[in-house]
Amino acid sequence: MPSSDCDLDHVEPFDHDEPLLGGWTELTNLEPLCRTHHNDKTAGLWRYRMLDHGIVAIRDPHGHRYFTAPDRLER
């Protein structure tokens, strides 16, 4: 699904009780997720962790691991 049709999701959830602890809305903490995967993540079924260089580590409910990397456009 194209990113333009996705929800922007906070990889690290915003901490409403202690805002200085993180989860801020910034490019290094956002990823596009389709509505289904966004809801699954919110329900705790999928786990996401932001690594260096915009790589996201993902673990599904069965323990399988996936990695995504941002597309880089050459200019």
C-alpha positions as CSV (number, residue, x, y, z in Angstrom):
1,M,0.0,0.0,0.0
2,P,1.4,3.4,-0.8
3,S,2.5,5.5,2.1
4,S,0.1,8.2,1.1
5,D,-2.8,5.9,1.9
6,C,-1.4,4.9,5.3
7,D,-1.7,6.2,8.9
8,L,1.4,7.9,10.4
9,D,2.3,5.9,13.5
10,H,4.6,6.7,16.4
11,V,7.1,3.9,16.6
12,E,7.8,4.7,20.2
13,P,4.4,5.7,21.8
14,F,4.2,9.2,23.2
15,D,4.4,9.2,27.0
16,H,1.4,11.3,28.2
17,D,2.4,11.0,31.9
18,E,6.1,11.9,31.3
19,P,6.4,13.8,27.9
20,L,10.1,14.3,28.3
21,L,10.7,10.5,28.2
22,G,10.0,10.5,24.4
23,G,7.6,9.2,21.8
24,W,7.6,12.6,20.2
25,T,6.1,13.4,16.8
26,E,9.2,13.8,14.7
27,L,10.4,12.1,11.5
28,T,12.8,9.8,13.4
29,N,9.8,8.3,15.3
30,L,7.1,8.1,12.6
31,E,6.3,5.3,10.1
32,P,3.5,4.7,7.6
33,L,1.3,1.8,8.5
34,C,-1.9,0.6,6.8
35,R,-4.9,0.9,9.0
36,T,-5.0,-2.9,9.7
37,H,-1.4,-3.1,10.9
38,H,-1.7,0.2,12.8
39,N,-4.7,-1.3,14.7
40,D,-2.8,-4.6,15.3
41,K,0.2,-2.7,16.7
42,T,-2.1,-0.6,18.9
43,A,-3.6,-3.9,20.2
44,G,-0.1,-5.2,21.0
45,L,-0.1,-7.9,18.3
46,W,2.8,-6.5,16.3
47,R,5.9,-4.8,17.8
48,Y,7.9,-2.1,16.2
49,R,11.3,-0.6,17.1
50,M,13.1,2.1,15.3
51,L,16.8,1.4,14.6
52,D,19.5,3.7,13.1
53,H,19.1,5.2,9.7
54,G,15.3,4.9,9.7
55,I,15.3,1.1,9.7
56,V,12.3,-0.4,11.5
57,A,12.5,-3.8,13.2
58,I,9.1,-5.6,13.3
59,R,8.0,-8.7,15.1
60,D,4.7,-10.3,14.2
61,P,2.4,-12.3,16.6
62,H,4.2,-15.6,15.7
63,G,7.7,-14.2,16.6
64,H,8.8,-13.7,13.0
65,R,11.1,-10.7,12.5
66,Y,11.1,-8.3,9.6
67,F,13.1,-5.2,8.8
68,T,12.1,-2.2,6.6
69,A,14.3,0.6,5.4
70,P,13.3,3.9,3.9
71,D,13.6,4.4,0.2
72,R,16.4,6.8,-0.6
73,L,16.0,9.1,-3.6
74,E,19.1,10.0,-5.5
75,R,19.1,13.7,-6.6
